[in-house]
Amino acid sequence: MNVTVLGAGGWGLALALLLNDNRNDVTIWCFDEKEKEEILLHRENKRCFPGVKIPIEIYITSDMSEALAEAKIVVVAVPSFAVRSTAQNIAAYLLEDAVVVNVAKGLEPDTLRRFSEVIAEEIANDVVVLSGPSHAEEVARHMPTAVVVSSTNLEAARVVQVVFTAPYFRVYLNEDIVGVELGGALKNIIALAAGAIEGLGYGDNTKAALMTRGIAEISRLSVAMGAQINTLNGLAGIGDLIVTCTSGHSRNRRAGELIAQGFSLDETIKKVNMVVEGIPATKAAYQLSKKCGVEMPITEAIYRSLFEDASVRKEIKKLMCRDAKMEE
């Protein structure tokens, strides 16, 4: 099958390699012409994936029309801030029966919409969401991984399930697109807090308490917005939360650690050198919690630390040492 991956960052490249392993005809579209030339020269992305070679049969271009000319599946693997503009840019080139697969995790800050909703506002094609605990660095190295796909059109999701499934990449079908997307977006906020705990020198007990209460508040907001609780208890919820809060690959956990160590928000983003999706997600989730009347103390603590110049140390201590209700 002809598959185009929009984005040559870590996740886009990892999925392109996976799809190539599955004997698809894969094209990668690069936003940056200079990065495209460097990838063509070295057959690797030295910024994201040094040492991971891109097979010669994967075609690489920066021409959107060329990239989408024959694509039956189009993978949107761009940073969250570029999802809407990318959907707008591809609308004129998409084949009528092409399926769009979004793998970006987050919420649009201004509208508070999920990304499948954002894309659907710009194009008429079926949109499938792929999410779950899946660091690009490990997928690219064929480490066993399990994810979920979801869509309002389950037949489109089944097609994507078949195309992406590999011996090292198990793909489950989930009917709850709301829960799948919210689990992927909100876990990044908890990962920022987990990183802050690391940066402040707290231990495993503290992190375990944070993660457990984190999935509780993710579930509260998600269910209030129409999600199913079972989704949040699965790969798209607690699975993604675990990997993002504990892994050295996690840019959100790393960002929280740096902020707790005293670096400013701008310094942190520069040091991480990748988009930290949890930062805009925190602002969006905070607004949604107020709109839905849902208590989200971890999100509020991170929001105050990021956007109201509150002390991270004081916010985390207040959060973890507050009076507990006598039930979970």
Disulfide bonds with the S-S distance in Angstrom:
none
